Amino acid sequence: MRKRIDPKPILLAALKGEQIPPGRKMGVVYSRFIFTRYMREQGKTTEDITAYMGKDRATVSHYDIKYDEEYEYNPEFRELADWFNLIKEQI
């Protein structure tokens, strides 16, 4: 069985200014989707987000689209995004 990565510690570290690690495991990918949305809500531009994440514009745009899709259709992702929205207010 594949080892799952818990995205919560990744997101908490990102809120404190740490980089989101590279990787394709869903926990890491979900963290990128959610943190991209958070940065948009903070008024960051696409260029700011690409510089922070080390990704190109197309990838960041893809994260925006996938956030909406995952939130609508994936209960696991929705639960994580809702958790992050609650926790970001407390930090």
C-alpha positions as CSV (number, residue, x, y, z in Angstrom):
1,M,0.0,0.0,0.0
2,R,1.2,3.5,-0.8
3,K,2.2,5.8,2.0
4,R,-0.1,8.8,2.2
5,I,1.2,12.2,3.0
6,D,-0.8,14.3,5.4
7,P,-1.2,17.8,3.9
8,K,-2.1,19.5,7.1
9,P,1.5,19.9,8.4
10,I,2.6,21.1,4.9
11,L,-0.1,23.8,4.9
12,L,0.7,24.9,8.4
13,A,4.4,25.2,7.5
14,A,3.4,27.2,4.4
15,L,1.5,29.6,6.5
16,K,4.7,30.2,8.4
17,G,6.6,31.0,5.2
18,E,8.1,27.6,4.4
19,Q,8.1,26.2,0.9
20,I,5.7,23.5,-0.1
21,P,7.9,20.5,-1.0
22,P,8.0,19.1,-4.5
23,G,6.2,15.9,-5.2
24,R,3.2,14.3,-6.8
25,K,1.6,12.6,-3.9
26,M,-1.9,13.8,-3.4
27,G,-1.3,15.4,0.0
28,V,1.4,17.6,-1.5
29,V,-0.7,18.4,-4.6
30,Y,-3.7,19.3,-2.5
31,S,-1.5,21.6,-0.4
32,R,-0.5,23.4,-3.6
33,F,-4.1,23.8,-4.7
34,I,-5.2,25.2,-1.4
35,F,-2.2,27.5,-0.8
36,T,-2.5,28.9,-4.3
37,R,-6.1,29.9,-3.5
38,Y,-5.0,31.3,-0.1
39,M,-2.4,33.5,-1.9
40,R,-5.0,34.7,-4.4
41,E,-7.2,35.7,-1.4
42,Q,-4.3,37.6,0.0
43,G,-4.1,39.7,-3.2
44,K,-1.0,38.0,-4.6
45,T,-0.6,38.1,-8.4
46,T,0.1,35.1,-10.6
47,E,3.8,36.3,-10.8
48,D,4.0,36.4,-7.0
49,I,2.6,32.8,-6.7
50,T,4.9,31.5,-9.5
51,A,7.9,33.0,-7.8
52,Y,7.0,31.5,-4.4
53,M,6.1,28.1,-5.7
54,G,8.7,27.8,-8.4
55,K,6.0,26.9,-10.9
56,D,5.1,28.5,-14.2
57,R,2.0,30.5,-15.0
58,A,0.1,27.6,-16.7
59,T,0.6,25.4,-13.6
60,V,-0.7,28.1,-11.3
61,S,-3.7,28.6,-13.5
62,H,-4.2,24.8,-13.5
63,Y,-4.2,24.9,-9.7
64,D,-6.9,27.5,-9.7
65,I,-9.1,25.4,-11.9
66,K,-8.4,22.1,-10.1
67,Y,-9.2,23.7,-6.7
68,D,-12.8,24.5,-7.9
69,E,-13.2,21.0,-9.4
70,E,-11.8,19.2,-6.4
71,Y,-13.8,21.2,-3.9
72,E,-17.0,20.5,-5.8
73,Y,-16.6,16.8,-6.4
74,N,-14.0,15.4,-3.8
75,P,-15.3,15.2,-0.2
76,E,-11.8,14.5,1.1
77,F,-10.4,17.7,-0.5
78,R,-13.4,19.7,0.5
79,E,-12.9,18.7,4.1
80,L,-9.2,19.7,3.9
81,A,-10.0,23.0,2.3
82,D,-12.6,23.8,4.9
83,W,-10.2,22.9,7.7
84,F,-7.6,25.2,6.2
85,N,-10.1,28.0,5.9
86,L,-10.8,27.7,9.6
87,I,-7.2,27.4,10.7
88,K,-5.8,30.3,8.6
89,E,-8.1,32.7,10.6
90,Q,-6.5,31.5,13.9
91,I,-2.9,32.0,12.8
